[in-house]
Amino acid sequence: MNFVDSITGFQKSFLDKIKKLQDYTLLVIDIFKLMPTVRKNLDVVLSEMYLIGTKALVLVSLGGVFSGVILAIETGHNLEKFGAAMLISRTISLGMIRELGPVITGLLLAARTSAKNASEIGAMQLSEQIDALSAFGLNPVEKLIVPRVIAALIMFLPLTMIADMSGIIGGMLVTNSTFHIDLAYFWNTAINVLQFKDIFVGVIKPVFFSFFIASIGCYYGLITKGGTTNLGKNSINAVVTSSIVVLFLDFIFTKVVWEIM
């Protein structure tokens, strides 16, 4: 009997996740359809750009700096064993531009932006403000979700570039002070080692990360029901789901780029 109950519970959980995936897909379709209407809500877009972009500047910069410092220390000591300390700058440059910069920024903003969107829209759902918008003939996706997604699309790339530069600068300082690598040599090597595919990957990842992070947070806000307990659970689910999507997309892009380019 317990085995049958567990199977039934698994089926219900699986079907529930399939339904959520279907609902999220429909939301994504609506977002794409309503993107041209964003001009009507430019004030909301600017406000969201400030909240999810400018306010996250310190967090992203610190994340980039510590990533670059740790990368420099770990790779430096290992390369030094083989007499290849001069390659540290290449490792830091490629590591930050291709992987650590976009991924660290994506994970930090997944936690920050997804939780923000889920909690704000979830609170509006619980207080019936979204129902009020619909009653007045306004589309909640157009008014609330599209501006948040557009703001994320605009701000995530500059934030990632700031994380990249912060990480490289942090790695440069450690490399110079610990491994005594000349600063001019560091910058020359770090820049010259980069190829088109490295920059392409570093630029395209934040675009996809931003869309899914913002839309997933908004989706979990829309499905919030039953009180503040459910709001807290959905905020956590938004962060967890966004983080998993960031890591999955990172794997996909890395694999595809190395196979094709």
Secondary structure as UniProt FT lines:
FT   HELIX           2..34
FT   HELIX           35..41
FT   HELIX           42..52
FT   HELIX           54..56
FT   HELIX           57..81
FT   TURN            82..83
FT   HELIX           85..87
FT   HELIX           88..94
FT   HELIX           95..100
FT   HELIX           101..109
FT   HELIX           110..114
FT   HELIX           115..126
FT   TURN            127..128
FT   HELIX           129..135
FT   TURN            136..137
FT   HELIX           141..145
FT   HELIX           146..178
FT   HELIX           183..192
FT   HELIX           196..222
FT   HELIX           228..260
//
